[in-house]
């Protein structure tokens, strides 16, 4: 089963497009994505909620409204790094049906803020095997190892190849490894995954040639069960078609088992586990 590891569903569309609609015709995000699901055989998706920049301030609640009667929708609730949520707020989000949380950590300060959350919050997430979706640049990732090690029941999944940044030319393997060093240092931990998504953020022109060294590095260092294809619908559509998001470089040359894991089998295991309390 194909599972999309990273998509957004906004009430009025992704604001960057200006029209308040999905770029795929005059459709809502949900209508457009439902059509894409049917066309490409996508069985499930991890909806990454986002509530900043005025795009959809109540996105956490909106996505759970959509999930009613749509079992293909799994979601992670957006939380800001600071101030820390209360235990009651966190439990309310999980009770609403979110399988975890989404954190955006653009810098070291944001990562430090998350590390300062009360341990009971992270324990509550660990107790339900929560999925933790992280948009974290390497500057923030380098601070997260203690958290990832302590709460091993959480599935920490880093978005968009670990966000190495825009590259006009392809880095050599050494430079790529240096840039993603903080993420590569976590590769041996079984609860760390990476989304093969957002290639346009490195190189906006398909086939994203300058992103290839980072993809090669991740394929080398991470087990395929911890690498997950994601479309980044609908923000990605400013740069590429949906079909192009599915044309992952190197995917066709991998063994069938690895392709299946990356396209959804690996994430399916984590989603089934999420929400299951420890005995």
GUTORNU-648236 format. One record per residue (C-alpha): x, y, z; residue number from 1; residue in one letter. Coordinates in Angstrom, 3 decimals. Example, Ala and Ser with C-alpha at 12.3 -4.5 7.8 and 13.67 -1.06 7.14 Angstrom:
residues 2
<east = 12.300&north = -4.500&up = 7.800&n = 1&res = a>
<east = 13.670&north = -1.060&up = 7.140&n = 2&res = s>
end
This chain:
residues 279
<east = 0.000&north = 0.000&up = 0.000&n = 1&res = x>
<east = 1.250&north = 3.457&up = -0.877&n = 2&res = x>
<east = 1.273&north = 5.825&up = 2.096&n = 3&res = x>
<east = 2.015&north = 9.524&up = 1.750&n = 4&res = x>
<east = 4.243&north = 10.534&up = 4.664&n = 5&res = x>
<east = 3.746&north = 14.290&up = 4.323&n = 6&res = x>
<east = 0.728&north = 16.213&up = 3.101&n = 7&res = x>
<east = -1.300&north = 19.215&up = 4.192&n = 8&res = x>
<east = -5.051&north = 19.771&up = 4.063&n = 9&res = x>
<east = -6.007&north = 23.400&up = 4.668&n = 10&res = x>
<east = -9.557&north = 24.684&up = 4.959&n = 11&res = x>
<east = -9.003&north = 27.432&up = 2.376&n = 12&res = x>
<east = -5.999&north = 26.040&up = 0.531&n = 13&res = x>
<east = -2.327&north = 26.828&up = 0.850&n = 14&res = x>
<east = -2.025&north = 30.599&up = 1.111&n = 15&res = x>
<east = 1.146&north = 30.876&up = -0.946&n = 16&res = x>
<east = -0.890&north = 30.337&up = -4.088&n = 17&res = x>
<east = -2.966&north = 33.419&up = -3.357&n = 18&res = x>
<east = -6.246&north = 32.046&up = -4.689&n = 19&res = x>
<east = -7.229&north = 30.214&up = -1.516&n = 20&res = x>
<east = -7.739&north = 27.086&up = -3.626&n = 21&res = x>
<east = -5.713&north = 24.059&up = -4.523&n = 22&res = x>
<east = -3.616&north = 24.692&up = -7.642&n = 23&res = x>
<east = -5.242&north = 21.592&up = -9.157&n = 24&res = x>
<east = -8.241&north = 23.453&up = -10.528&n = 25&res = x>
<east = -10.978&north = 25.078&up = -8.481&n = 26&res = x>
<east = -11.011&north = 22.382&up = -5.858&n = 27&res = x>
<east = -10.499&north = 22.325&up = -2.131&n = 28&res = x>
<east = -7.351&north = 20.646&up = -0.849&n = 29&res = x>
<east = -9.449&north = 17.665&up = 0.221&n = 30&res = x>
<east = -11.227&north = 17.338&up = -3.130&n = 31&res = x>
<east = -7.983&north = 17.598&up = -5.057&n = 32&res = x>
<east = -6.156&north = 15.105&up = -2.880&n = 33&res = x>
<east = -9.010&north = 12.597&up = -2.939&n = 34&res = x>
<east = -8.734&north = 12.595&up = -6.727&n = 35&res = x>
<east = -4.982&north = 12.065&up = -6.554&n = 36&res = x>
<east = -5.411&north = 9.226&up = -4.078&n = 37&res = x>
<east = -7.752&north = 7.419&up = -6.410&n = 38&res = x>
<east = -5.592&north = 8.043&up = -9.462&n = 39&res = x>
<east = -2.354&north = 6.835&up = -7.872&n = 40&res = x>
<east = -3.598&north = 4.158&up = -5.489&n = 41&res = x>
<east = -2.606&north = 5.956&up = -2.288&n = 42&res = x>
<east = -4.109&north = 4.047&up = 0.598&n = 43&res = x>
<east = -3.305&north = 6.371&up = 3.475&n = 44&res = x>
<east = -1.619&north = 9.640&up = 4.299&n = 45&res = x>
<east = 0.004&north = 11.389&up = 7.227&n = 46&res = x>
<east = -1.472&north = 14.881&up = 7.326&n = 47&res = x>
<east = 0.951&north = 17.330&up = 8.906&n = 48&res = x>
<east = -1.091&north = 20.042&up = 10.568&n = 49&res = x>
<east = 0.154&north = 23.620&up = 10.520&n = 50&res = x>
<east = -1.368&north = 26.656&up = 12.215&n = 51&res = x>
<east = 1.040&north = 29.570&up = 11.721&n = 52&res = x>
<east = 1.392&north = 32.377&up = 9.157&n = 53&res = x>
<east = -2.373&north = 32.762&up = 8.974&n = 54&res = x>
<east = -2.804&north = 29.809&up = 6.611&n = 55&res = x>
<east = -5.243&north = 27.874&up = 8.797&n = 56&res = x>
<east = -5.166&north = 28.838&up = 12.499&n = 57&res = x>
<east = -7.468&north = 25.953&up = 13.464&n = 58&res = x>
<east = -5.899&north = 23.302&up = 11.246&n = 59&res = x>
<east = -5.550&north = 20.735&up = 14.045&n = 60&res = x>
<east = -9.309&north = 20.673&up = 14.580&n = 61&res = x>
<east = -10.153&north = 20.961&up = 10.885&n = 62&res = x>
<east = -8.113&north = 17.915&up = 9.921&n = 63&res = x>
<east = -9.775&north = 15.810&up = 12.599&n = 64&res = x>
<east = -13.151&north = 16.920&up = 11.237&n = 65&res = x>
<east = -12.074&north = 15.618&up = 7.843&n = 66&res = x>
<east = -10.834&north = 12.371&up = 9.366&n = 67&res = x>
<east = -14.332&north = 11.446&up = 10.538&n = 68&res = x>
<east = -15.442&north = 8.838&up = 8.036&n = 69&res = x>
<east = -12.104&north = 8.941&up = 6.205&n = 70&res = x>
<east = -9.920&north = 6.271&up = 7.798&n = 71&res = x>
<east = -7.123&north = 6.966&up = 5.323&n = 72&res = x>
<east = -6.361&north = 10.208&up = 7.174&n = 73&res = x>
<east = -3.744&north = 9.979&up = 9.912&n = 74&res = x>
<east = -2.611&north = 13.262&up = 11.404&n = 75&res = x>
<east = 0.002&north = 14.880&up = 13.593&n = 76&res = x>
<east = -1.089&north = 17.985&up = 15.494&n = 77&res = x>
<east = 0.853&north = 21.206&up = 15.114&n = 78&res = x>
<east = 2.515&north = 22.529&up = 18.261&n = 79&res = x>
<east = 4.829&north = 25.490&up = 18.622&n = 80&res = x>
<east = 8.183&north = 24.854&up = 20.314&n = 81&res = x>
<east = 7.461&north = 27.550&up = 22.878&n = 82&res = x>
<east = 5.657&north = 27.865&up = 25.160&n = 83&res = x>
<east = 5.360&north = 24.200&up = 26.002&n = 84&res = x>
<east = 1.844&north = 22.793&up = 25.808&n = 85&res = x>
<east = 0.136&north = 21.733&up = 28.986&n = 86&res = x>
<east = -0.406&north = 18.059&up = 29.720&n = 87&res = x>
<east = -4.128&north = 18.656&up = 29.275&n = 88&res = x>
<east = -3.650&north = 20.247&up = 25.845&n = 89&res = x>
<east = -1.486&north = 17.375&up = 24.683&n = 90&res = x>
<east = -3.877&north = 14.717&up = 25.916&n = 91&res = x>
<east = -6.764&north = 16.542&up = 24.248&n = 92&res = x>
<east = -4.994&north = 16.420&up = 20.878&n = 93&res = x>
<east = -4.310&north = 12.707&up = 21.203&n = 94&res = x>
<east = -7.886&north = 12.068&up = 22.347&n = 95&res = x>
<east = -9.112&north = 13.908&up = 19.236&n = 96&res = x>
<east = -7.421&north = 11.253&up = 17.129&n = 97&res = x>
<east = -4.027&north = 12.699&up = 16.225&n = 98&res = x>
<east = -1.366&north = 9.991&up = 16.171&n = 99&res = x>
<east = 1.350&north = 12.399&up = 17.301&n = 100&res = x>
<east = 2.626&north = 15.937&up = 16.885&n = 101&res = x>
<east = 4.322&north = 18.099&up = 14.263&n = 102&res = x>
<east = 7.176&north = 20.385&up = 15.280&n = 103&res = x>
<east = 8.918&north = 23.009&up = 13.163&n = 104&res = x>
<east = 12.457&north = 23.645&up = 14.406&n = 105&res = x>
<east = 14.176&north = 26.135&up = 12.091&n = 106&res = x>
<east = 17.138&north = 26.747&up = 14.370&n = 107&res = x>
<east = 18.983&north = 25.627&up = 17.462&n = 108&res = x>
<east = 16.918&north = 27.852&up = 19.753&n = 109&res = x>
<east = 13.692&north = 26.138&up = 18.694&n = 110&res = x>
<east = 15.205&north = 22.713&up = 19.357&n = 111&res = x>
<east = 16.392&north = 23.815&up = 22.789&n = 112&res = x>
<east = 12.881&north = 25.030&up = 23.586&n = 113&res = x>
<east = 11.476&north = 21.575&up = 22.848&n = 114&res = x>
<east = 14.161&north = 19.933&up = 24.977&n = 115&res = x>
<east = 12.962&north = 22.081&up = 27.862&n = 116&res = x>
<east = 9.424&north = 20.736&up = 27.754&n = 117&res = x>
<east = 8.505&north = 18.865&up = 30.950&n = 118&res = x>
<east = 9.540&north = 15.232&up = 30.707&n = 119&res = x>
<east = 5.979&north = 14.168&up = 31.513&n = 120&res = x>
<east = 4.837&north = 15.515&up = 28.135&n = 121&res = x>
<east = 7.331&north = 13.416&up = 26.241&n = 122&res = x>
<east = 6.536&north = 10.418&up = 28.409&n = 123&res = x>
<east = 2.849&north = 10.798&up = 27.562&n = 124&res = x>
<east = 3.763&north = 10.747&up = 23.859&n = 125&res = x>
<east = 6.068&north = 7.780&up = 24.332&n = 126&res = x>
<east = 3.342&north = 5.881&up = 26.184&n = 127&res = x>
<east = 1.153&north = 5.937&up = 23.058&n = 128&res = x>
<east = 3.985&north = 5.349&up = 20.558&n = 129&res = x>
<east = 3.385&north = 8.769&up = 19.038&n = 130&res = x>
<east = 4.675&north = 9.844&up = 15.647&n = 131&res = x>
<east = 6.796&north = 12.998&up = 15.935&n = 132&res = x>
<east = 7.057&north = 14.783&up = 12.589&n = 133&res = x>
<east = 10.007&north = 17.173&up = 12.567&n = 134&res = x>
<east = 10.736&north = 19.955&up = 10.120&n = 135&res = x>
<east = 14.193&north = 20.492&up = 11.568&n = 136&res = x>
<east = 17.258&north = 21.959&up = 9.943&n = 137&res = x>
<east = 20.621&north = 20.429&up = 10.888&n = 138&res = x>
<east = 21.262&north = 23.318&up = 13.286&n = 139&res = x>
<east = 18.317&north = 22.119&up = 15.355&n = 140&res = x>
<east = 18.706&north = 18.406&up = 14.739&n = 141&res = x>
<east = 22.125&north = 18.371&up = 16.401&n = 142&res = x>
<east = 20.493&north = 19.086&up = 19.776&n = 143&res = x>
<east = 17.845&north = 16.362&up = 19.644&n = 144&res = x>
<east = 19.757&north = 13.135&up = 20.270&n = 145&res = x>
<east = 19.106&north = 13.032&up = 24.058&n = 146&res = x>
<east = 15.376&north = 13.363&up = 23.422&n = 147&res = x>
<east = 15.299&north = 10.709&up = 20.716&n = 148&res = x>
<east = 17.285&north = 8.266&up = 22.849&n = 149&res = x>
<east = 15.244&north = 8.810&up = 26.011&n = 150&res = x>
<east = 11.846&north = 8.334&up = 24.408&n = 151&res = x>
<east = 12.448&north = 5.344&up = 22.213&n = 152&res = x>
<east = 8.774&north = 4.456&up = 21.796&n = 153&res = x>
<east = 8.190&north = 7.657&up = 19.814&n = 154&res = x>
<east = 8.741&north = 7.477&up = 16.056&n = 155&res = x>
<east = 10.766&north = 10.596&up = 15.219&n = 156&res = x>
<east = 10.482&north = 11.290&up = 11.480&n = 157&res = x>
<east = 12.489&north = 14.115&up = 9.917&n = 158&res = x>
<east = 10.856&north = 15.815&up = 6.936&n = 159&res = x>
<east = 12.279&north = 16.825&up = 3.566&n = 160&res = x>
<east = 15.606&north = 14.923&up = 3.627&n = 161&res = x>
<east = 16.538&north = 16.685&up = 6.857&n = 162&res = x>
<east = 16.270&north = 20.171&up = 5.284&n = 163&res = x>
<east = 19.856&north = 20.642&up = 4.077&n = 164&res = x>
<east = 18.851&north = 23.866&up = 2.283&n = 165&res = x>
<east = 18.907&north = 25.119&up = -1.299&n = 166&res = x>
<east = 21.894&north = 23.981&up = -3.385&n = 167&res = x>
<east = 22.677&north = 25.437&up = -6.798&n = 168&res = x>
<east = 25.255&north = 22.726&up = -7.460&n = 169&res = x>
<east = 25.400&north = 19.160&up = -6.219&n = 170&res = x>
<east = 27.670&north = 18.735&up = -3.185&n = 171&res = x>
<east = 30.231&north = 15.979&up = -3.231&n = 172&res = x>
<east = 29.546&north = 13.023&up = -0.888&n = 173&res = x>
<east = 31.785&north = 14.436&up = 1.832&n = 174&res = x>
<east = 30.049&north = 17.811&up = 1.806&n = 175&res = x>
<east = 26.616&north = 16.175&up = 1.803&n = 176&res = x>
<east = 27.567&north = 14.028&up = 4.794&n = 177&res = x>
<east = 28.899&north = 17.054&up = 6.625&n = 178&res = x>
<east = 25.723&north = 19.058&up = 6.023&n = 179&res = x>
<east = 23.442&north = 16.246&up = 7.195&n = 180&res = x>
<east = 25.867&north = 15.089&up = 9.876&n = 181&res = x>
<east = 23.502&north = 15.625&up = 12.829&n = 182&res = x>
<east = 20.823&north = 13.530&up = 11.130&n = 183&res = x>
<east = 23.212&north = 10.820&up = 9.944&n = 184&res = x>
<east = 24.441&north = 10.520&up = 13.531&n = 185&res = x>
<east = 20.925&north = 9.334&up = 14.447&n = 186&res = x>
<east = 20.667&north = 6.708&up = 11.703&n = 187&res = x>
<east = 21.511&north = 3.797&up = 13.994&n = 188&res = x>
<east = 18.590&north = 4.588&up = 16.306&n = 189&res = x>
<east = 15.610&north = 2.399&up = 15.332&n = 190&res = x>
<east = 13.036&north = 5.097&up = 16.147&n = 191&res = x>
<east = 14.434&north = 7.663&up = 13.683&n = 192&res = x>
<east = 13.104&north = 7.990&up = 10.156&n = 193&res = x>
<east = 13.413&north = 10.452&up = 7.281&n = 194&res = x>
<east = 10.832&north = 11.577&up = 4.754&n = 195&res = x>
<east = 12.000&north = 11.507&up = 1.160&n = 196&res = x>
<east = 9.997&north = 14.623&up = 0.425&n = 197&res = x>
<east = 10.469&north = 18.285&up = -0.369&n = 198&res = x>
<east = 13.220&north = 17.787&up = -2.940&n = 199&res = x>
<east = 12.164&north = 21.091&up = -4.496&n = 200&res = x>
<east = 13.513&north = 22.901&up = -1.431&n = 201&res = x>
<east = 17.012&north = 21.756&up = -2.437&n = 202&res = x>
<east = 16.593&north = 21.997&up = -6.197&n = 203&res = x>
<east = 13.261&north = 23.269&up = -7.564&n = 204&res = x>
<east = 13.834&north = 21.800&up = -11.022&n = 205&res = x>
<east = 12.998&north = 18.129&up = -11.582&n = 206&res = x>
<east = 14.728&north = 15.727&up = -11.460&n = 207&res = x>
<east = 16.309&north = 17.664&up = -8.557&n = 208&res = x>
<east = 19.895&north = 16.872&up = -9.481&n = 209&res = x>
<east = 21.488&north = 18.734&up = -6.586&n = 210&res = x>
<east = 19.398&north = 16.710&up = -4.111&n = 211&res = x>
<east = 20.804&north = 13.389&up = -5.353&n = 212&res = x>
<east = 23.871&north = 13.312&up = -3.055&n = 213&res = x>
<east = 21.582&north = 13.694&up = -0.043&n = 214&res = x>
<east = 19.249&north = 10.947&up = -1.265&n = 215&res = x>
<east = 22.205&north = 8.633&up = -1.880&n = 216&res = x>
<east = 23.523&north = 9.346&up = 1.602&n = 217&res = x>
<east = 20.188&north = 8.598&up = 3.265&n = 218&res = x>
<east = 19.728&north = 5.396&up = 1.263&n = 219&res = x>
<east = 23.193&north = 4.296&up = 2.353&n = 220&res = x>
<east = 22.867&north = 5.104&up = 6.052&n = 221&res = x>
<east = 19.199&north = 4.407&up = 6.874&n = 222&res = x>
<east = 17.329&north = 1.145&up = 6.574&n = 223&res = x>
<east = 14.561&north = 1.351&up = 3.982&n = 224&res = x>
<east = 12.001&north = 0.734&up = 6.742&n = 225&res = x>
<east = 12.886&north = 4.179&up = 8.101&n = 226&res = x>
<east = 12.706&north = 6.073&up = 4.807&n = 227&res = x>
<east = 9.281&north = 7.298&up = 3.745&n = 228&res = x>
<east = 8.044&north = 8.894&up = 0.525&n = 229&res = x>
<east = 6.042&north = 12.074&up = 0.996&n = 230&res = x>
<east = 4.416&north = 14.400&up = -1.538&n = 231&res = x>
<east = 4.296&north = 17.629&up = 0.487&n = 232&res = x>
<east = 0.911&north = 18.313&up = -1.107&n = 233&res = x>
<east = -0.014&north = 21.047&up = -1.841&n = 234&res = x>
<east = 3.004&north = 23.378&up = -1.242&n = 235&res = x>
<east = 5.148&north = 21.237&up = -3.554&n = 236&res = x>
<east = 2.816&north = 21.982&up = -6.448&n = 237&res = x>
<east = 4.216&north = 25.480&up = -6.729&n = 238&res = x>
<east = 7.326&north = 23.807&up = -8.173&n = 239&res = x>
<east = 6.413&north = 20.337&up = -9.443&n = 240&res = x>
<east = 3.443&north = 18.214&up = -10.410&n = 241&res = x>
<east = 2.106&north = 15.622&up = -8.006&n = 242&res = x>
<east = 3.305&north = 12.906&up = -10.360&n = 243&res = x>
<east = 6.821&north = 14.337&up = -10.172&n = 244&res = x>
<east = 6.763&north = 14.091&up = -6.365&n = 245&res = x>
<east = 6.247&north = 10.350&up = -6.796&n = 246&res = x>
<east = 9.187&north = 9.965&up = -9.166&n = 247&res = x>
<east = 11.803&north = 9.616&up = -6.464&n = 248&res = x>
<east = 15.330&north = 9.475&up = -7.859&n = 249&res = x>
<east = 17.011&north = 6.102&up = -7.280&n = 250&res = x>
<east = 13.742&north = 4.406&up = -6.315&n = 251&res = x>
<east = 13.455&north = 2.319&up = -9.481&n = 252&res = x>
<east = 16.916&north = 0.808&up = -8.957&n = 253&res = x>
<east = 16.194&north = -0.443&up = -5.436&n = 254&res = x>
<east = 15.164&north = -3.999&up = -4.550&n = 255&res = x>
<east = 11.403&north = -4.543&up = -4.587&n = 256&res = x>
<east = 11.283&north = -4.908&up = -0.794&n = 257&res = x>
<east = 12.997&north = -1.563&up = -0.263&n = 258&res = x>
<east = 10.726&north = 0.178&up = -2.760&n = 259&res = x>
<east = 7.664&north = -1.164&up = -0.980&n = 260&res = x>
<east = 8.972&north = -0.046&up = 2.408&n = 261&res = x>
<east = 9.734&north = 3.470&up = 1.185&n = 262&res = x>
<east = 6.416&north = 3.873&up = -0.608&n = 263&res = x>
<east = 4.370&north = 2.954&up = 2.417&n = 264&res = x>
<east = 4.979&north = -0.387&up = 4.087&n = 265&res = x>
<east = 7.451&north = 1.075&up = 6.577&n = 266&res = x>
<east = 5.255&north = 3.981&up = 7.605&n = 267&res = x>
<east = 2.185&north = 1.729&up = 7.823&n = 268&res = x>
<east = 3.861&north = -0.155&up = 10.648&n = 269&res = x>
<east = 4.489&north = 3.059&up = 12.574&n = 270&res = x>
<east = 0.948&north = 4.316&up = 12.027&n = 271&res = x>
<east = -0.565&north = 1.043&up = 13.231&n = 272&res = x>
<east = 1.595&north = 1.201&up = 16.330&n = 273&res = x>
<east = 0.740&north = 4.830&up = 17.108&n = 274&res = x>
<east = -2.019&north = 5.156&up = 19.673&n = 275&res = x>
<east = -1.358&north = 1.769&up = 21.204&n = 276&res = x>
<east = -0.681&north = 2.280&up = 24.880&n = 277&res = x>
<east = 2.139&north = 0.427&up = 26.581&n = 278&res = x>
<east = 0.944&north = -2.670&up = 28.441&n = 279&res = x>
end
